[in-house]
Amino acid sequence: MIYFSGLIVTLGITLKEVLAQSTTNFQIFSYGSLDFWSGRNPYLNWDHLSLLGKNLDKFLYGPLFSVLFTPFAILPVWLGPFCWNIFAYSLFCFSVFYLPERFSFLQKRFIFLYSVLLLFASFLSLQFNPVVAAIFLLSFTLLERDKGFLAVLLIMISGFIKIYGFFQLAMIFFYPGLLKRTLYVVLIAIVLFLTPALNIPLHNLPVYYQNWFSTLAGHIDVFKDYSIFRLPELFSGPVGESSSIISIAVYLLLLGVAMLQFKSFRESFIQRIRLLAIIMGWVILFSTGSERHTYIIAVAGYLVWYLSVTPSLTDKVLLWINFILLGIVPIDIFCPVFISDFILDKIFLNVIFFAITWFIMVYKTFTAEPDRIS
């Protein structure tokens, strides 16, 4: 019942976008895929127009995405968006309800219902972010169920498409069979790296990937408004290129502290799920590519963390503040645009409160609060 209710809303949202011909993200995905197969580099000389005759944004996804998106790209222009949103919705829903049995059905339902507004908002723009969030959760569950190859495969696919996924690889340190899983990483990386050679001469692949990285680097400042790096800019000016260095330093610090508590994370499901949540929050909060819709990734992680602790009054208050700022305020029918623009784009309350939440998550995780999930 939950799945089909959400599916009906997803279809309604998609119908609205298709009728308005405003499926611009899907069009970008499609052109990126079709350009690849036609021998045209989608990272160079990008001059595609939308169905409404406007210039489309750059194609920012990895070469592997061009291959994997092909089944959607070859569909009729009206049908493709429906199939894409149904796929993304179904995958996210499955990833939540497939979480380890240590989470009860009611807890999984809570995760889904809390996230659903962010999920539907992303479907208005036919985003890839729900798929990324789903892969984070699915990969964790597969690791917990000792299905290491499938877990690593999903992580690597995600990383080769949008970079974020690669950072989940740190999780494999805290499971048995590290050598075997490391071998999986190497072998799968080689196969996925070479996959675009289906239609690109092998000797051109390095340049092709370099074009992708250059395109990403050229769009860093476009999407930084919803990361933690936006806050210091209010007082001291742009952070600039140092943002990437800071981001990686924070990640390495987190991983280093986790390794210092290696036994705790290796032996405790609770600690592993909390570490996953911190990584999912970090990839958005400290990203140079954050936007409103990417918070579906951070929120999915935050919710599994919240259910793993005994929440204090502060935790409970932050839970609903984040729901309002990340789920309700960005939606026009709930909050007038001039108010949401002020809250989200002028004073950045969404970033501020999620940053506070994330640092509390980190503190409670590394001070090893007693387990909660039974």
Buried (B, 14 or more C-beta within 10 A) or exposed (E): EBEEEBBEBBBEBBEEBBEEBBBBBBBBBBBBBBBBBEEEBBBEEBEBEBBEEEEBBBBBBBBBBBBBBBEBBEBEEEEBBBBBBBBBBBBBBEBBBBBBEBBEEEBBBBBBEBBBBBBBBBBBBBBBBBBBBBBBBBBBBBBBEEBBBBBBBBBBBBBBBBBBBBBBBBBBBBBEEEEEBBEBBEEBBEEBBEBBBEEBEEEEBEEBBEBBEEBBEEBBBEBBBBBBBBBEBEEEEEBEEEBBEBBEEBBEEBBEEBEEBEEBBEEBBBBBBBBBBBBBBBBBBBBBBBBBBBBBBBBBBBBBBBBBBEBEEEBEEBBEBBBBBBBBBBBEEEBEEEEBEEBBEEEBBBBBBBBBBBEBBBEBBBEBBEBEBE
